[in-house]
Amino acid sequence: MGGFLGFSDPAGANNTTVDIGGRFFFHVASTAMSDFSVGGGLGIESAYDNPGNPMSARHTDLYIEPSFQIRMLIVSNVALSFTGGISIGTVDASEVNITGDVSGQAGLHYYF
């Protein structure tokens, strides 16, 4: 389980971006030194259509990310992981666009 929060406000008018989201994985199979999980994430981004334009309107993007994760413990408190899936984005303007992108991440985890 994890989450994220982002905020960006560079100099200029109407260009603030706010991001928030999280993800969760359910372990499907595990051994003493590895596990395989399925799950996904949900992210929301609020930004302006044309940053810097005083007449720009704000829109909100919703990202749904079904994915899987493979994690391998190197020692008892350090693991390597690979996460893959797709990212599906929608927009709440006067139209709805659904697009998909393949995504992948590699990670190093330390457990206290």
Secondary structure as UniProt FT lines:
FT   STRAND          2..8
FT   STRAND          17..30
FT   STRAND          34..48
FT   TURN            51..52
FT   TURN            54..55
FT   STRAND          58..75
FT   TURN            76..77
FT   STRAND          78..91
FT   STRAND          99..110
//
